[in-house]
Amino acid sequence: MKIVVINSSPHSEEQSTSRYLAQRFVDGAKSRGHEIFIFDAANEETHPCRGCDTCGMDGDCIFNDAIQTKLMPKMLEADLLVLVTPLYYFGMSAQLKTVVDRFYSRTTRLNNKKSLLLATAWNSADWTMEALDNHYETLVRYMNWNSVGKVLATGSGTRSMVENSEFGDAAYKIGASL
């Protein structure tokens, strides 16, 4: 299986809670021999969709940035898209939202893929991930994706908090089950 992991945390590998979940997923997926491409949305040169419709929903974007040249070709080939985000004000990071908005340029060709959401948050209230979860489920429905799961790691505000939780094992198990 070809898997694209879109990391959107601006924090380092050593500090980021969501990057930790992504790495645990990748370790599980690699244990099954899957091909992995990781895109670092927080540290690549990207531009937000301008809604100009030059792409016609199935063509090149006016921006010849990392989304267009590095990520889009891999996403078009992928079987599974993994969206990875820290929770910022109860939604996905701006870095991930920039990528998601750029799906527009290939909407139909990105349909019918598998997807996974990995997210971390400091807050542990039962409603913490509600808005993000709803957004993801709407995206899955619109894109005709088949969600293989979600790891919504509440109460994971620091690296040690997430490392000492069950969420890393959950991410690994999803990767190893593919």
C-alpha positions in Angstrom: 0.0 0.0 0.0 1.2 3.5 -0.8 0.7 5.8 2.2 1.1 9.6 2.4 1.5 11.0 5.9 0.8 14.8 6.1 2.5 16.1 9.3 1.4 19.6 10.3 3.0 20.3 13.6 5.5 23.2 13.7 7.3 21.6 16.6 10.4 19.4 16.4 10.4 15.6 16.2 11.6 15.6 19.8 8.9 17.9 21.2 5.8 17.3 19.0 3.0 15.1 20.3 1.3 14.7 16.9 4.6 13.8 15.2 5.1 11.1 17.9 1.7 9.6 16.9 2.6 9.8 13.2 5.9 8.0 13.9 4.2 5.3 15.8 1.7 4.8 12.9 4.6 4.8 10.4 6.5 2.2 12.5 3.4 0.0 12.4 2.8 0.4 8.7 6.5 -0.2 7.9 6.3 -3.5 9.9 3.9 -4.6 7.2 6.0 -3.4 4.3 4.0 -0.4 3.2 5.5 2.4 1.2 5.5 5.7 3.2 5.9 9.3 2.0 5.9 11.9 4.8 5.2 15.6 4.0 6.1 18.2 6.5 3.4 20.8 5.9 4.7 23.1 8.7 8.2 23.4 7.2 7.6 23.3 3.4 6.9 26.3 1.2 3.1 26.3 0.7 0.4 28.7 -0.3 -3.3 28.7 0.6 -5.9 28.1 -2.1 -7.0 31.4 -3.6 -10.2 30.0 -5.1 -9.3 31.3 -8.5 -10.5 28.0 -10.2 -7.6 28.0 -12.7 -7.1 24.4 -11.8 -10.7 23.6 -12.8 -10.8 21.1 -9.9 -8.5 18.8 -12.0 -5.4 20.5 -12.9 -2.3 22.3 -11.8 -2.5 25.0 -9.1 -1.2 28.5 -9.9 1.3 28.0 -7.1 4.2 25.8 -8.0 5.0 25.2 -4.4 5.7 22.0 -2.4 2.1 21.0 -2.3 2.0 21.1 -6.1 5.4 19.6 -6.8 6.1 17.2 -3.9 2.8 16.3 -2.2 0.2 16.2 -4.9 1.9 13.6 -7.1 2.3 11.3 -4.1 -1.3 11.9 -3.0 -2.6 11.0 -6.4 -0.8 7.7 -6.3 -1.6 7.0 -2.6 -4.0 4.4 -1.3 -4.1 6.0 2.2 -3.9 9.7 3.3 -3.0 10.3 6.9 -3.8 13.7 8.3 -1.7 14.5 11.4 -2.4 17.6 13.5 -2.1 19.2 16.9 -5.4 20.6 18.0 -5.3 24.4 17.7 -8.4 26.2 19.0 -10.5 23.0 18.5 -9.6 22.5 14.9 -6.8 21.3 12.7 -3.6 23.4 12.4 -3.4 26.1 9.8 -0.7 24.2 8.1 -2.9 21.1 7.6 -5.9 23.3 6.6 -3.7 24.9 3.9 -3.1 21.4 2.4 -6.7 20.3 2.8 -7.9 23.4 0.9 -5.5 22.6 -1.9 -7.3 19.2 -2.4 -9.6 21.4 -4.5 -7.2 21.2 -7.5 -7.7 17.5 -7.8 -10.9 16.9 -6.0 -12.2 14.0 -8.1 -8.9 12.3 -8.5 -8.4 12.3 -4.7 -11.8 10.6 -4.2 -12.2 7.0 -3.1 -9.0 6.8 -1.0 -8.5 5.5 2.5 -7.9 8.0 5.3 -6.8 8.3 8.9 -6.8 11.2 11.4 -4.1 11.4 14.1 -4.6 14.4 16.5 -3.3 15.5 19.9 -4.6 18.0 22.4 -3.7 19.2 25.8 -7.4 19.4 27.0 -8.9 16.1 28.1 -12.6 17.1 28.3 -15.0 14.8 26.4 -15.8 17.6 23.9 -12.2 18.6 23.1 -12.0 16.9 19.7 -15.7 17.3 18.7 -15.2 20.1 16.1 -12.1 18.5 14.5 -13.9 15.1 14.4 -16.9 16.6 12.7 -14.7 18.4 10.2 -12.8 15.2 9.4 -16.0 13.1 9.1 -17.4 15.8 6.7 -14.2 15.7 4.6 -14.4 11.9 4.5 -18.0 12.0 3.3 -17.3 14.7 0.7 -14.2 13.0 -0.7 -15.8 9.5 -0.6 -13.0 8.3 1.5 -13.0 5.2 3.6 -11.7 6.1 7.1 -9.5 3.4 8.6 -9.7 5.1 11.9 -8.8 8.0 14.2 -6.5 8.5 17.1 -7.8 11.5 19.0 -5.2 11.9 21.8 -6.8 14.1 24.4 -4.8 14.9 27.5 -1.6 14.8 25.5 -0.2 18.3 25.8 3.5 17.3 26.2 5.7 14.7 24.6 5.9 12.7 27.9 2.1 12.8 28.3 1.5 11.2 24.9 4.4 8.8 25.2 2.9 7.6 28.5 -0.6 7.2 27.1 -2.3 4.4 25.1 -2.5 6.6 22.0 0.9 5.7 20.6 0.1 2.0 20.7 -3.3 2.7 19.1 -1.6 4.5 16.2 1.0 1.7 15.8 -1.8 -0.9 15.8 -3.7 0.9 13.0 -0.5 1.0 10.9 0.3 -2.7 11.6 -3.3 -3.8 10.7 -3.2 -2.4 7.2 
